[in-house]
Each structure stands twice: as C-alpha cells, then as structure tokens.
Amino acid sequence: MQVPSGSPGWLEAFTAAERPDLWELAREQRLFDNLWPEYNLHGNNSGYFGSLVPRHARFQVVLVDRRSERLIARARTIPFRWDGTLEDLPAGIDAVGLRAVDNPGRSTALSALAAEVDRDYQGCGLSGLLVRAMGAVARDAGLTPLLAPVRPSWKDRYPLIPIERYAAWRRDDGLPFDPWMRVHARLGARTVRAEPCSLQISAPVQDWEAWTEMSFPDDGQYVFPGGLAPLTTNGDVGDYWEPNVWMLHDV
Ligand SMILES: CC(C)(COP(=O)(O)OP(=O)(O)OC[C@H]1O[C@@H](n2cnc3c(N)ncnc32)[C@H](O)[C@@H]1OP(=O)(O)O)[C@@H](O)C(=O)NCCC(=O)NCCS
C-alpha cells in the first residue's frame, strides 16, 4: 500500500496481505508486546485478535524503516456491521471484536483495535500516519466510517476519574487533554462515546499479583501501575474493566 502523504522518505507501509512474512515476524518475535503493561495482554475475550490475519489480512498494516528494514509500527483493525446509530454501537473493544467474529454479516465499517509504535520511534508523529493508513484501507474497501475504541495514553495517571469525565477534558486550545485522543482529533475524528467497560480482564488474584508486582492482601479496590481504572478483588478473583473512548473518523 502507499504510505500516507507527508510520510518521511524512509517509511514503507504494507498490509498483511502484501507482506505476510512481516506480519508473522512481528507475531513470532512478539515485537510489540513490550509496549503494553503485562496485565493488558490477558483480556478474557481477546480471541478476536486471532481472526485478523486469516480473515482480514488486507486491513492489517505494518510500517517499516527502509533504511534498516526494521518493522517499527503495527495497526490492527476489524471490519464489523454497524447501522450508524449510537444504540447499535458496540460497548467497546471486546463488544466490537465479538460482534465481528460471532456475527460477521455484511460488514459496513472498520474498527481500529490497536496501534503500536516501537519505543525508539515514539514521539515522531508515526501514530498519526498509522491512523491515516487505517483510514486508507477502510476507504479502499468501502468500510466507512473508521471507528477507534481509543485507549487514552494518560488515563493511567488518573485511574479514579470516570472515563466520561476524562474524555471530556480539553486543553486551552480546545483539543483533548489526552495525547492519543489528540492525535485522532487532529485528524478530524470526533468523540462519540466513552465506554467504561470496554476490555474485560478477570483473573485469579495470584495472576494479577504477578502481572503488577503488587500484593492484594484483602478484598477491595486497588489502583495499580499502568491501570486505567481500579482493580477490584473479591476472594480469589481480580476484576478489571478497561475504559476506552470511541472516536469516529469520516474517511
Ligand atoms: C500511543 C502510541 C501509538 C503513540 O505513538 P507515537 O508515534 O509515539 O505518537 P506521536 O509521536 O504521534 O505523538 C502523539 C502525541 O503523544 C505525545 N507523546 C508521544 N510520546 C509521548 C511520551 N512518551 N510521553 C508523553 N507524550 C507523548 C506527543 O507529544 C503527541 O502529542 P502532541 O502532538 O499533542 O504533543 C504509542 O505511544 C504506543 O505504541 N503506545 C503503546 C500502545 C498503545 O497504547 N497504543 C494505543 C492504544 S491502541
């Protein structure tokens, strides 16, 4: 695929259909796993990620630095059916993934699932190029709009603030307070709805203790490193719902 206009000359973009080998390399070597807090890799319903390449390879994008042949960013998306109303909008990332897999029907829109930029390349504006690449594959397939269940990058600094309020925070220039939401907003996306229960991670307390390197000696609510919301422990089980914010790009 073509790189978005304005990309640096050293950047190349490929879909997983064009370069399945690169996609496989990222998977095999877990190139992007280190970008996420450990707990975030254990979603209860995240099986829909497994359907992406077998069924939707042309909607998955990788960016490569041609100077070093290094794979530096990845965008994963999933086509789904949506009638365009708020009532029909899935209640977050799990809900959109499950709808896409359980009830494929005729897809009408594309949902972003994850955008990942190698740490060495963060802070250079690559994330906006990734979002534009997702918009391009959506547009080419007639799957519009592109929706993103955005995982706000700074929400972990404010785990006790409800996502509805966090999503509404603005800077003096009117742009969202959150940097990742800001990237989407600058590209023309609008905030559609905050989702307090987007990604479910319910697991034995022992697992949570290993993932977070904390102890949870008692039942209750805990703030933990990298968590976007508190963890609730009850007996042997720790429950966490990751909040996201739906943003919509008319592509
Ligand atoms: C979120 C992510 C994709 C952003 O990618 P990026 O290429 O570094 O982002 P950009 O360079 O385009 O910067 C985007 C904004 O974030 C800010 N930013 C980037 N890196 C930052 C950092 N390390 N700390 C604080 N702010 C940062 C930038 O200043 C910019 O905001 P501004 O232009 O208003 O100042 C990347 O950090 C990442 O892969 N994170 C881990 C996975 C993840 O959380 N993905 C998003 C959820 S799907």
PDBQT file of the ligand as one rigid body, heavy atoms in Angstrom, charges set to zero:
ROOT
HETATM    1  C1  LIG A 301       0.091   5.605  21.645  1.00  0.00    +0.000 C 
HETATM    2  C2  LIG A 301       1.189   5.489  20.576  1.00  0.00    +0.000 C 
HETATM    3  C3  LIG A 301       0.654   4.677  19.394  1.00  0.00    +0.000 C 
HETATM    4  C4  LIG A 301       1.567   6.893  20.123  1.00  0.00    +0.000 C 
HETATM    5  O1  LIG A 301       2.537   6.778  19.142  1.00  0.00    +0.000 OA
HETATM    6  P1  LIG A 301       3.637   7.923  18.849  1.00  0.00    +0.000 P 
HETATM    7  O2  LIG A 301       4.096   7.723  17.444  1.00  0.00    +0.000 OA
HETATM    8  O3  LIG A 301       4.654   7.923  19.896  1.00  0.00    +0.000 OA
HETATM    9  O4  LIG A 301       2.808   9.241  18.983  1.00  0.00    +0.000 OA
HETATM   10  P2  LIG A 301       3.133  10.629  18.335  1.00  0.00    +0.000 P 
HETATM   11  O5  LIG A 301       4.611  10.850  18.163  1.00  0.00    +0.000 OA
HETATM   12  O6  LIG A 301       2.289  10.757  17.107  1.00  0.00    +0.000 OA
HETATM   13  O7  LIG A 301       2.624  11.593  19.463  1.00  0.00    +0.000 OA
HETATM   14  C5  LIG A 301       1.274  11.634  19.763  1.00  0.00    +0.000 C 
HETATM   15  C6  LIG A 301       1.063  12.558  20.917  1.00  0.00    +0.000 C 
HETATM   16  O8  LIG A 301       1.535  11.912  22.092  1.00  0.00    +0.000 OA
HETATM   17  C7  LIG A 301       2.590  12.655  22.678  1.00  0.00    +0.000 C 
HETATM   18  N1  LIG A 301       3.610  11.703  23.071  1.00  0.00    +0.000 N 
HETATM   19  C8  LIG A 301       4.268  10.849  22.293  1.00  0.00    +0.000 A 
HETATM   20  N2  LIG A 301       5.107  10.112  23.024  1.00  0.00    +0.000 NA
HETATM   21  C9  LIG A 301       4.948  10.520  24.289  1.00  0.00    +0.000 A 
HETATM   22  C10 LIG A 301       5.511  10.120  25.512  1.00  0.00    +0.000 A 
HETATM   23  N3  LIG A 301       6.438   9.161  25.587  1.00  0.00    +0.000 N 
HETATM   24  N4  LIG A 301       5.114  10.736  26.620  1.00  0.00    +0.000 NA
HETATM   25  C11 LIG A 301       4.194  11.701  26.569  1.00  0.00    +0.000 A 
HETATM   26  N5  LIG A 301       3.607  12.119  25.432  1.00  0.00    +0.000 NA
HETATM   27  C12 LIG A 301       3.988  11.527  24.314  1.00  0.00    +0.000 A 
HETATM   28  C13 LIG A 301       3.086  13.584  21.616  1.00  0.00    +0.000 C 
HETATM   29  O9  LIG A 301       3.616  14.765  22.184  1.00  0.00    +0.000 OA
HETATM   30  C14 LIG A 301       1.840  13.853  20.798  1.00  0.00    +0.000 C 
HETATM   31  O10 LIG A 301       1.010  14.816  21.375  1.00  0.00    +0.000 OA
HETATM   32  P3  LIG A 301       1.115  16.332  20.864  1.00  0.00    +0.000 P 
HETATM   33  O11 LIG A 301       1.440  16.280  19.402  1.00  0.00    +0.000 OA
HETATM   34  O12 LIG A 301      -0.198  16.921  21.116  1.00  0.00    +0.000 OA
HETATM   35  O13 LIG A 301       2.187  16.900  21.657  1.00  0.00    +0.000 OA
HETATM   36  C15 LIG A 301       2.459   4.807  21.145  1.00  0.00    +0.000 C 
HETATM   37  O14 LIG A 301       2.868   5.531  22.285  1.00  0.00    +0.000 OA
HETATM   38  C16 LIG A 301       2.285   3.347  21.515  1.00  0.00    +0.000 C 
HETATM   39  O15 LIG A 301       2.522   2.478  20.691  1.00  0.00    +0.000 OA
HETATM   40  N6  LIG A 301       1.889   3.061  22.769  1.00  0.00    +0.000 N 
HETATM   41  C17 LIG A 301       1.716   1.698  23.274  1.00  0.00    +0.000 C 
HETATM   42  C18 LIG A 301       0.476   1.022  22.723  1.00  0.00    +0.000 C 
HETATM   43  C19 LIG A 301      -0.749   1.876  22.899  1.00  0.00    +0.000 C 
HETATM   44  O16 LIG A 301      -1.100   2.302  23.990  1.00  0.00    +0.000 OA
HETATM   45  N7  LIG A 301      -1.423   2.126  21.779  1.00  0.00    +0.000 N 
HETATM   46  C20 LIG A 301      -2.623   2.977  21.768  1.00  0.00    +0.000 C 
HETATM   47  C21 LIG A 301      -3.837   2.246  22.177  1.00  0.00    +0.000 C 
HETATM   48  S1  LIG A 301      -4.429   1.225  20.880  1.00  0.00    +0.000 SA
ENDROOT
TORSDOF 0
